[in-house]
């Protein structure tokens, strides 16, 4: 199994948007989120072949693929 690592910046989200996204990330990613930068961003993993669009990450977030 191959995993892809992503980092997402949550700093521009409202409290409701943040809660909704974190719920999806906890449910749909390989092992939930790992917090960075004073809880303004987090890292998560998805399996190769999974569609990142299924996570419905808001456009206000900066998403970066790390590996």
C-alpha positions, 0 to 999 in steps of 0.5 A, spaced: 500 500 500 502 506 498 500 513 501 500 520 499 502 525 505 498 532 504 499 538 508 493 543 509 492 550 512 486 551 516 487 558 518 482 562 513 476 557 515 471 559 519 469 555 526 464 551 522 468 550 516 474 547 520 470 543 524 466 540 518 473 539 514 476 536 520 470 531 521 471 529 514 479 528 515 478 524 521 473 519 518 476 519 510 484 519 511 488 513 513 490 515 520 487 522 521 490 528 522 497 530 525 497 537 527 502 543 526 503 550 527 499 552 533 493 548 530 493 552 524 495 546 519 495 539 519 498 533 515 494 527 513 495 521 509 491 518 503 492 511 500 494 511 493 488 511 488 483 515 493 481 521 490 483 527 494 476 531 491 472 526 496 475 530 502 471 536 499 477 541 502 475 548 501 478 553 496 480 557 502 485 552 504 492 551 502 493 544 500 500 541 499 502 534 497 508 532 501 510 525 498 
